[in-house]
Structures are given as C-alpha cells and as structure tokens.
Amino acid sequence: MTATSIALFNNKGGVGKTTLAYHLAHMMGRLGRNVLAVDLDPQANLTSVCLDESEIEDLWSNPSELIAQGLVPAKLNGTGRIREGRTVADAVRPILEGTGDVALVEPVLLKPGLWLLPGSLDLSRFEDKLSNEWFKSFAGDIAAIRTTTAFHRMIEHAAASVEADIVLIDVGPNLGAINRAALIAADSVLMPLAADLFSLKGLSNLGPTLREWRHNWRQVVLPQVPAGISAPPAEMTPLGYVIMQPEMRLDRPVKAYERWLGRIPHVYSSAVLNTKDPSSGDALHHIATLRNYRSLMPLAHDARKPMFELKAADGALGSTQKYVQTCYREFKGLAENVLDRVADR
C-alpha cells in the first residue's frame, strides 16, 4: 500500500507549523500508523526538535559550539541511530554537483512506528538548481525532470523502506523553488493558520500558486516524463486548516482576534478552494483550533518529547499535568480528524 503524503504549509512563518508537524507525527504513531516525517525546510527546525545536539553534530559532521563549550555531551552513548550522510541535502547532492541522480537515503528511526528524513541547512543550496530546471522540464529535459522529481522519489523510497502509512512533510514559509518541488510531491496540504492579516495574505497567495503549479505540472511536464522516472501527480489537495491560537496579550484585544478569525472561511474558500461561496461549510474545512501551550513547551524541549507525553518526572506537576491531558485530547482529536479526511480523499 502506498503511503499518503501531507505537506504542512503556510506562506506565513511563525504560526507553529513545525510544532504541529512534530506533535501530529507522534500522535499518529500512537494511533497505530507508521509515520515518516520529512524535513524539507532549509531551516531544519523539525530535525532540531527531533534530534539531540550531539546527534545533529554527527548527522551534519559539523562541530557544535555547545559541545565545544562542554554544555552537552559529545556523544549519545548507545543510540546508534545517527550516521553521517542521511539528510535530504545528502540525497540531492549528486544532482546539485552533477555527479548523478538522487541518492536514496534511509530514514532515522526515532521510536517504533516513527521515522525521520532529517533536514539540513545545506538544502538551501538546492534552491537555485530547482529554480533553473523548472522551465527546462517544460521542454521535456530529462535532467531537469530528474531534478524536479528528486524530492518525490526520495520520499517514495524512504516511505516504502519503512512501510509508512503517512508521510508528513514540513516545508518552509515561502513560495520558492524548494517548496514548489516539495508541495508537488504531496498528496494533500494541511494549512496551519494564525488569526491575523499575515496568515490571510499567505492564504491569498497560496491558493492561486498551488493551482498554477498543479496545472503546469500536469498539463506540460507529466506527459513528457519518461516511463523510467517516478513522477508525482501533483494532487496537493487542500485538507483544511488548523487555527493556532496565539497567547492573548493586552495589546492584542480579543475582538481583533475574532475579527480576523471571522475572515478566514471567506479567504480560504475563495483563494484556496477557488469558490465564491464562503458559506460552503467552515466546519468542513476548519479542522481544529489548538490553544496556546506555551507553558508546556520548555518542559517538552528539555524532556525531548511531545507536550502530551510529559510526566511528573519531567516537571509536569499538579495543574500542569491536567494541562498535559487536555493537550493529549486535543492532538488526538486533531490527528483522528486528519486521518479521516485523508481516508475520505
């Protein structure tokens, strides 16, 4: 059975996209799915959340300042799960350097049922290559087609190697060439939003851009792809949106938040779904609203685990433990909703 891929994307950064991807991956694993998380954000934030400093040092083969200062151990004894050369940047390096096709790297096992294709800051070097090859692929250039399908083929191989049911793809907040290749490789798109002007503007840009990419890929490129190259159908089906609730401040009145919140269904319907009826069912597209769990984040970071797995030993005491239980219920409901939507596609 082929894995279903979901890209988490918004054209506006800072909405909690990586936090959402990390927690969804863990919760879907708890629900019995084999999950592959893929970090295609050149900032590699998902990788930094999933792995320890010393593991990232091994992965990127770069000395860590924290390790040099003696603030963290140089090695994690006994983990054995990290080896050099297993990032997405390593996978596309042969294409970038002109020495071959995509290298099919093996994902890292984080825990039973959950794997990671780690990101790297070096992935940003692939941006210009993808940009230059995009229009060449319109003319049927085989090398260009191999370049633009590199992410798809890398993910396809990794998902098959671990028998993944779900692939969650974390991408950066822009409409550049890396994200175009990443989103074309996705079956569907889940959009985390904040109730503010910037998220709405991001939605306005995102919808038409996805439709343009889909049309160009399907109508111009796909008919020219040779039989020997696996190419994605570029479905990019909108699954819906998740509201990431901000921390309310005195300078951000509730009425202002509600005003922007009320505009999201119209912008989503018109820009993303390309319909003129904002009443086409907000409940159909609004998957969940996640409250702000800022007080749990430091504990989760120190414990190297999701917020909903925090225990008393991690510092989640008293009322904080009840907050953890609320977090668990919300993410469980969200994950079940997303899985249901994927199944109904």
C-alpha positions in Angstrom: 0.0 0.0 0.0 1.3 3.4 -1.0 1.8 6.0 1.8 -0.3 9.1 1.8 1.7 12.3 2.0 0.6 15.5 3.7 2.6 18.8 3.5 2.1 21.2 6.3 2.4 24.7 4.8 1.5 28.3 5.1 3.1 31.2 3.2 3.5 33.0 6.6 6.0 31.8 9.1 5.8 31.8 12.9 2.4 30.1 13.2 3.6 26.9 14.9 3.9 24.7 11.7 6.9 22.7 12.9 5.4 22.2 16.3 2.2 20.9 14.7 4.1 18.6 12.4 6.1 17.1 15.3 3.1 16.5 17.5 1.0 15.1 14.7 3.7 12.7 13.8 4.0 11.4 17.3 0.2 11.2 17.8 -0.4 9.4 14.6 2.2 6.9 15.6 0.3 6.5 18.9 -2.8 5.8 16.9 -1.1 2.8 15.2 0.1 4.4 12.0 3.6 4.0 10.6 4.7 7.7 10.2 7.6 9.1 8.2 8.4 12.8 9.0 10.3 14.6 6.3 12.1 17.9 7.0 12.2 19.9 3.7 12.6 23.3 5.4 16.1 24.6 4.9 16.0 25.9 8.4 15.8 22.2 9.6 13.6 23.1 12.6 11.8 19.8 12.6 15.2 18.0 12.7 16.4 20.2 15.6 13.2 19.2 17.6 13.5 15.5 16.9 17.3 15.0 17.5 19.7 15.9 20.2 22.6 18.4 19.7 25.2 15.6 19.6 23.2 13.6 17.1 22.9 16.7 14.8 26.6 17.1 15.1 27.1 13.6 13.8 24.5 14.0 11.1 25.9 17.2 9.7 29.5 16.4 10.5 29.9 19.9 12.0 31.4 20.7 15.4 28.8 22.1 17.8 29.5 25.2 19.8 27.5 23.8 22.7 29.6 20.6 22.6 32.8 22.6 22.4 31.8 24.5 25.5 31.1 21.3 27.3 27.4 22.2 27.8 26.1 19.0 26.2 27.9 15.6 25.8 29.9 14.9 22.7 28.1 11.6 22.0 24.8 10.0 23.0 26.2 6.6 24.1 24.3 3.7 22.8 21.8 5.4 20.5 23.5 4.3 17.3 20.7 5.8 15.2 22.5 8.6 13.5 25.0 8.3 10.7 26.6 10.9 8.6 25.1 11.4 5.1 21.5 10.7 5.8 19.9 14.1 5.3 17.7 15.4 2.5 20.6 17.6 1.4 22.8 14.5 1.1 20.1 12.9 -1.1 20.1 15.7 -3.6 23.8 16.4 -3.5 24.7 14.2 -6.6 22.2 16.2 -8.6 23.5 19.5 -7.3 27.1 18.6 -8.0 26.3 17.0 -11.4 27.7 13.6 -10.3 24.5 11.5 -10.5 20.8 11.1 -9.7 19.2 11.5 -6.3 20.8 9.3 -3.5 18.1 7.3 -1.8 19.0 7.8 1.9 17.5 5.7 4.7 15.3 7.4 7.3 16.3 7.6 11.0 14.2 5.6 13.5 13.0 7.9 16.3 10.8 5.4 18.0 8.8 2.3 17.0 6.5 3.4 14.1 8.1 6.8 13.7 10.9 7.8 11.3 12.6 11.0 10.2 14.2 12.1 7.0 16.4 14.7 8.6 16.8 18.2 7.1 20.0 20.3 6.7 20.9 23.9 6.3 22.8 22.8 3.2 19.4 22.2 1.5 19.2 25.9 0.7 21.9 25.3 -2.0 19.4 23.3 -4.0 17.1 26.3 -4.4 18.8 27.8 -7.5 19.2 24.4 -9.1 15.5 23.7 -8.8 14.6 27.2 -10.0 16.8 26.9 -13.1 15.5 23.4 -14.0 11.7 24.2 -13.6 11.2 25.7 -17.0 13.6 23.3 -18.7 11.3 20.5 -17.5 8.5 22.1 -19.6 10.6 21.2 -22.7 11.0 17.6 -21.6 14.6 18.0 -20.5 15.3 14.6 -18.8 17.9 16.0 -16.4 15.5 18.8 -15.4 12.7 16.3 -14.8 15.0 14.2 -12.6 15.8 17.3 -10.6 12.2 18.4 -10.1 11.1 14.9 -9.1 14.0 14.3 -6.7 12.1 15.0 -3.5 9.2 12.8 -4.7 11.5 9.9 -5.5 13.5 10.3 -2.2 10.3 10.3 -0.2 8.8 7.4 -2.1 11.8 5.3 -1.5 12.0 6.2 2.2 8.3 5.6 2.8 8.5 2.2 1.1 11.6 1.2 3.1 9.8 1.6 6.4 6.3 0.7 5.2 4.9 4.1 6.2 1.2 4.7 6.1 1.5 8.5 6.5 4.2 10.9 5.3 4.2 14.4 7.0 6.3 16.9 5.1 7.4 20.1 6.9 8.3 22.9 4.5 9.4 26.5 4.9 7.1 29.6 4.8 7.7 30.8 1.2 6.7 30.1 -2.4 10.2 29.3 -3.7 11.5 26.5 -5.8 12.3 24.1 -2.9 8.7 24.4 -1.7 7.3 24.0 -5.2 9.1 20.7 -5.6 8.1 19.7 -2.0 4.4 20.5 -2.5 4.2 18.9 -5.9 5.4 15.7 -4.2 2.5 15.9 -1.7 -0.9 14.3 -2.0 -2.5 16.9 0.2 -1.8 20.1 2.1 -2.7 20.9 5.7 -2.6 24.6 6.5 -1.8 25.9 10.0 -3.0 29.5 10.4 -2.9 32.3 12.9 -5.9 34.7 13.0 -4.1 37.7 11.6 -3.5 39.7 8.5 -0.3 37.9 7.6 -1.8 34.4 7.6 -4.8 35.7 5.5 -2.4 37.3 3.0 -0.4 34.0 2.9 -3.6 32.1 2.1 -4.5 34.6 -0.7 -1.1 33.9 -2.3 -1.1 30.2 -1.7 -4.3 29.1 -3.4 -3.6 30.6 -6.9 0.0 29.5 -6.7 -0.9 25.8 -6.0 -3.4 25.8 -8.8 -0.8 27.2 -11.2 1.9 24.7 -10.2 -0.6 21.8 -10.5 -1.8 22.9 -13.9 1.8 23.4 -15.3 2.9 20.1 -13.9 0.0 18.0 -15.1 -0.6 19.6 -18.4 3.0 20.4 -19.5 5.5 18.3 -17.6 3.8 14.9 -16.8 3.1 14.0 -20.4 6.8 14.2 -21.1 8.1 12.2 -18.1 9.8 9.0 -19.3 8.4 5.7 -18.1 11.6 5.0 -16.1 11.2 8.1 -13.8 8.7 8.1 -11.0 6.8 11.4 -11.0 4.1 12.6 -8.6 0.6 13.5 -9.8 0.8 16.9 -8.0 -2.5 16.5 -6.3 -1.8 18.9 -3.5 -5.5 18.5 -2.3 -6.3 21.1 0.4 -7.2 19.1 3.6 -8.3 22.1 5.6 -6.8 24.4 8.1 -5.9 24.4 11.8 -6.0 27.6 13.8 -3.0 28.0 16.1 -4.3 30.2 18.9 -1.9 32.9 20.0 -1.1 33.9 23.5 -3.5 36.7 24.3 -1.9 40.0 25.3 -3.1 43.3 26.5 -2.1 44.9 23.2 -4.0 42.3 21.2 -7.7 42.5 22.1 -9.9 39.5 21.8 -12.2 41.5 19.4 -9.3 42.0 17.0 -8.5 38.2 17.1 -12.2 37.4 16.4 -12.4 39.8 13.5 -9.5 38.1 11.7 -10.9 34.7 12.7 -14.2 35.5 11.0 -12.5 36.4 7.7 -10.6 33.1 7.4 -13.5 31.0 5.9 -14.1 33.5 3.1 -10.4 33.8 2.2 -9.9 30.0 2.4 -12.9 29.4 0.2 -12.1 32.0 -2.4 -8.3 31.8 -2.6 -7.6 28.1 -1.8 -10.8 26.3 -2.9 -11.5 28.8 -5.7 -15.1 29.1 -4.8 -17.2 32.3 -4.3 -19.3 30.9 -1.5 -17.7 31.4 1.9 -20.5 29.5 3.4 -19.5 26.3 1.6 -19.0 25.0 5.1 -16.4 26.3 7.5 -16.9 23.2 9.6 -15.9 21.2 6.6 -12.5 23.0 6.3 -11.8 24.2 9.8 -10.2 21.0 11.3 -9.4 22.3 14.7 -8.4 25.2 16.9 -5.4 24.4 19.1 -4.9 26.5 22.2 -1.6 28.0 23.1 0.5 25.5 25.1 3.4 27.9 25.7 3.9 26.8 29.3 4.4 23.2 28.3 7.0 23.9 25.5 10.0 24.4 27.7 9.3 21.2 29.6 8.8 19.3 26.3 12.0 20.7 24.9 14.0 19.7 27.9 12.4 16.2 28.0 12.9 15.7 24.2 9.3 14.5 23.9 5.9 15.8 22.8 4.0 18.0 25.2 1.2 15.4 25.6 3.7 12.8 26.8 5.1 14.9 29.7 5.1 13.2 33.1 5.6 14.4 36.7 9.3 13.4 36.4 9.5 15.9 33.5 8.2 18.7 35.8 4.6 18.5 34.7 3.1 18.6 38.3 -0.3 19.4 39.6 -2.4 21.6 37.3 0.3 21.3 34.7 -0.5 17.6 34.4 -4.1 18.4 33.7 -3.0 20.7 31.0 -1.0 17.9 29.5 -4.1 15.7 29.5 -6.0 18.5 27.7 -3.2 18.7 25.2 -3.4 15.0 24.6 -7.1 15.1 23.9 -6.8 18.0 21.5 -4.0 16.5 19.5 -5.7 13.1 19.5 -8.8 14.6 18.1 -6.9 16.6 15.5 -4.9 13.5 14.4 -8.1 11.4 14.1 -9.8 14.2 12.1 -6.8 14.5 9.7 -6.6 10.7 9.2 -10.4 10.6 8.5 -10.0 13.3 5.9 -7.1 11.5 4.3 -9.1 8.3 4.1 -12.1 10.1 2.5 -10.0 11.8 -0.2 
